[in-house]
Amino acid sequence: MTAMTTAERRGYQQICGPDGAMMVIAADQRGGMRQALTSDPAEQKTISNAMLGETKADITRYLASVAGCILVDPLCAVPMLVDDGVLDRQTALLIGLDASGWDTSAEDYRVSVMCEGITARRVRELGGTGGKIMIYLRSDTPAANVENLATLDAVVADFAAEDMLLVVEFLTYQLEGESKEDYKARTAELIEGGSRLCLEHGAKLLKIPYPGSAEACAAITRLSGIVPWAVLSAGVDHQTFLGQVEIAMANGASGVIAGRSLWKDCISLDRAVTRERLTTIAVPRLREIQAVIARHRVAAAA
């Protein structure tokens, strides 16, 4: 494990709140956001990147201003959020490098795809505090990870050359022919194994799925050592995620990077509806998550 440089640590401090914990609003989704805006597949196809950008702008105004950091994509959201003055000067900005969806190899493994031309230098040019990469991993199947780990290596090296903060996220997935029951039984093992791979390949800050239990969270904390880790929401409902945050924070997590659990049922093609729901539903949810984080940060400092 490698410690953050001074510049990386400064970036990390900026994506954290005054208590030193991460509370980042994830709004870098494209396909998932279209599905949240409408359940009609035909209508989803009519939602342009510009329309997604407007939704992301509302999420930034109403949620990120409360949380302190927003994670967005470089296709719909920036530089507009900066150039149009949507992003508050005190709100940190993470920019996602990964494209929506994935390619599939001849062996039916998921191959992560990055947005073309989005390098560490470009993230800096767009006003980013740091970048975020997401790759797919199956730690029990080395052949599934070759291309994705090569992508990770290249991105880690690029951000190191620019001395810029990089959040490394991974998702695991069910293999072709694997039963849902077998996959579920291995999830904790796969999350720990994926975390280990990311650490071995230079990750200094992890964004990972909820490992499944207090014991699994504690294992991630022991494994990651000096590397902070944040739990992602993966689209579960708010009450479920709130319980996951409680367990993760009690067992060494350094914060939260959450998206759909906060806003998936709050956004609408009618922006007036979106703004009302973000204010009356999403912000109170965010406050509840912040209260859990704050309680555990106080306990850890005591």
RAUR-V750133 format. One record per residue. N is the residue number from 1. SS is DSSP state (alpha for helix, beta for strand, coil for the rest). PSI is psi in whole degrees, 0 to 359 (999 if undefined). D_LAST is the distance of its C-alpha to the last C-alpha in Angstrom with 2 decimals. Layout:
n = (N,N)
ss = (SS,SS)
psi = (PSI,PSI)
d_last = (D_LAST,D_LAST)
//
This chain:
n = (1,2,3,4,5,6,7,8,9,10,11,12,13,14,15,16,17,18,19,20,21,22,23,24,25,26,27,28,29,30,31,32,33,34,35,36,37,38,39,40,41,42,43,44,45,46,47,48,49,50,51,52,53,54,55,56,57,58,59,60,61,62,63,64,65,66,67,68,69,70,71,72,73,74,75,76,77,78,79,80,81,82,83,84,85,86,87,88,89,90,91,92,93,94,95,96,97,98,99,100,101,102,103,104,105,106,107,108,109,110,111,112,113,114,115,116,117,118,119,120,121,122,123,124,125,126,127,128,129,130,131,132,133,134,135,136,137,138,139,140,141,142,143,144,145,146,147,148,149,150,151,152,153,154,155,156,157,158,159,160,161,162,163,164,165,166,167,168,169,170,171,172,173,174,175,176,177,178,179,180,181,182,183,184,185,186,187,188,189,190,191,192,193,194,195,196,197,198,199,200,201,202,203,204,205,206,207,208,209,210,211,212,213,214,215,216,217,218,219,220,221,222,223,224,225,226,227,228,229,230,231,232,233,234,235,236,237,238,239,240,241,242,243,244,245,246,247,248,249,250,251,252,253,254,255,256,257,258,259,260,261,262,263,264,265,266,267,268,269,270,271,272,273,274,275,276,277,278,279,280,281,282,283,284,285,286,287,288,289,290,291,292,293,294,295,296,297,298,299,300,301,302)
ss = (coil,coil,coil,coil,coil,alpha,alpha,alpha,alpha,alpha,alpha,alpha,alpha,alpha,alpha,beta,coil,coil,coil,coil,coil,beta,beta,beta,beta,beta,beta,coil,coil,coil,alpha,alpha,alpha,alpha,alpha,alpha,alpha,coil,coil,coil,alpha,alpha,alpha,alpha,coil,coil,coil,coil,alpha,alpha,alpha,alpha,alpha,alpha,alpha,alpha,alpha,alpha,alpha,alpha,alpha,alpha,alpha,alpha,alpha,alpha,alpha,coil,beta,beta,beta,beta,beta,coil,coil,coil,coil,coil,coil,alpha,alpha,alpha,alpha,coil,coil,coil,coil,coil,coil,coil,coil,beta,beta,beta,beta,beta,coil,beta,coil,coil,coil,coil,beta,beta,coil,coil,coil,coil,coil,beta,beta,coil,coil,beta,coil,coil,coil,coil,coil,alpha,alpha,alpha,alpha,alpha,alpha,coil,coil,coil,coil,beta,beta,beta,beta,beta,beta,beta,coil,coil,coil,coil,coil,alpha,alpha,alpha,alpha,alpha,alpha,alpha,alpha,alpha,alpha,alpha,alpha,alpha,alpha,alpha,alpha,alpha,alpha,alpha,alpha,alpha,coil,coil,beta,beta,beta,beta,beta,beta,beta,coil,coil,coil,coil,coil,coil,coil,coil,alpha,alpha,alpha,alpha,alpha,alpha,alpha,alpha,alpha,alpha,alpha,alpha,alpha,alpha,alpha,alpha,alpha,alpha,alpha,alpha,alpha,coil,coil,coil,coil,beta,beta,beta,beta,coil,coil,coil,coil,coil,alpha,alpha,alpha,alpha,alpha,alpha,alpha,alpha,alpha,alpha,alpha,coil,coil,coil,beta,beta,beta,beta,beta,coil,coil,coil,coil,coil,alpha,alpha,alpha,alpha,alpha,alpha,alpha,alpha,alpha,alpha,alpha,alpha,alpha,coil,coil,coil,coil,beta,beta,beta,beta,coil,alpha,alpha,alpha,alpha,coil,coil,coil,coil,coil,coil,coil,alpha,alpha,alpha,alpha,alpha,alpha,alpha,alpha,alpha,alpha,alpha,alpha,alpha,alpha,alpha,alpha,alpha,alpha,alpha,alpha,alpha,alpha,alpha,alpha,alpha,alpha,alpha,alpha,alpha,alpha,alpha,coil)
psi = (139,134,154,148,173,316,318,319,324,318,319,317,324,332,357,161,181,335,0,8,145,135,86,134,120,119,34,358,147,297,313,327,323,319,326,330,327,143,354,112,322,319,326,323,341,353,111,167,325,320,320,321,322,320,317,326,318,318,322,314,315,333,309,328,335,323,320,351,141,140,120,171,163,2,324,334,325,146,4,315,326,309,328,3,19,319,119,145,337,0,124,158,116,139,125,140,339,142,165,135,198,161,166,130,172,335,7,25,149,132,119,143,134,153,132,132,4,94,177,319,318,322,317,317,329,0,14,144,329,180,169,129,141,129,157,136,143,97,343,359,83,323,335,344,354,305,319,322,329,320,315,315,316,319,318,316,319,314,328,321,328,357,54,144,135,124,128,118,143,153,144,170,162,129,157,128,354,133,154,324,316,319,314,321,336,0,312,317,320,324,318,317,321,321,318,317,316,319,318,335,20,9,134,355,123,142,115,158,156,125,347,341,168,319,320,323,316,324,320,318,317,318,316,338,243,354,120,151,142,146,139,162,336,23,9,165,162,314,321,314,322,318,322,319,319,312,316,314,325,344,32,359,153,9,199,139,103,142,275,327,336,316,356,328,16,341,149,158,341,107,333,321,316,311,321,317,323,320,316,340,306,317,315,323,315,318,324,318,316,324,320,313,314,320,317,329,321,316,321,328,342,999)
d_last = (27.11,27.47,24.88,25.32,27.56,26.69,28.62,27.06,23.53,24.65,25.98,22.80,20.84,23.55,23.30,19.56,18.24,16.44,13.06,14.55,15.47,19.15,21.00,24.62,27.68,30.23,33.79,35.64,37.56,41.31,42.94,40.12,40.12,43.90,43.60,41.08,43.45,46.40,47.32,50.87,51.40,54.28,52.29,49.40,51.92,52.73,49.18,49.33,46.65,47.12,46.41,43.23,42.30,42.68,40.35,37.74,38.19,37.45,34.30,33.24,34.08,32.45,29.48,28.62,28.58,25.73,23.87,24.49,26.33,29.50,31.05,34.83,37.98,40.48,43.48,42.82,40.04,40.26,41.60,42.32,38.77,38.70,42.35,42.59,39.53,37.70,34.52,32.51,32.07,28.26,28.27,27.98,30.74,30.84,34.37,35.30,37.93,39.00,42.08,42.30,43.26,44.33,47.48,48.65,50.03,53.21,51.12,49.29,46.00,44.03,44.34,41.86,43.54,42.32,43.50,46.36,45.80,42.06,40.86,37.95,40.38,41.30,37.69,37.34,40.66,39.50,36.54,33.92,30.46,30.82,32.61,32.05,34.26,34.66,36.66,37.78,37.16,38.34,36.77,39.23,42.23,42.40,45.55,43.79,41.37,43.74,44.43,40.95,39.34,42.05,41.11,37.44,38.47,40.62,37.99,35.28,37.86,38.89,35.41,34.79,38.06,36.97,33.46,32.05,29.06,30.08,28.33,29.89,30.35,32.41,33.91,35.64,38.80,41.40,44.31,47.92,49.12,45.68,45.20,42.39,41.36,41.28,39.29,36.68,36.36,35.63,33.25,30.00,31.90,33.30,30.01,28.56,31.90,32.05,28.61,29.85,33.01,31.31,29.12,32.27,34.01,31.61,29.05,26.05,24.54,25.24,26.00,26.78,27.87,25.65,26.14,26.84,24.26,20.77,22.38,24.04,20.96,19.23,22.52,22.51,19.08,20.45,23.68,22.46,20.31,19.72,21.46,19.47,20.92,21.42,23.00,26.28,27.79,31.28,32.83,31.56,31.43,28.48,27.36,27.58,25.57,22.86,22.48,22.54,19.78,17.60,18.38,18.25,14.81,13.50,15.33,14.62,16.65,16.05,17.79,21.16,24.74,26.68,30.23,32.65,30.34,29.81,33.33,35.91,37.28,36.97,39.27,43.01,46.15,46.34,43.85,43.84,42.62,39.96,38.64,38.65,36.83,34.22,33.53,33.66,32.39,30.53,28.38,27.06,26.31,24.40,22.38,21.50,20.33,18.27,16.60,15.72,14.40,12.33,10.80,9.82,8.68,6.22,5.20,5.55,3.80,0.00)
//
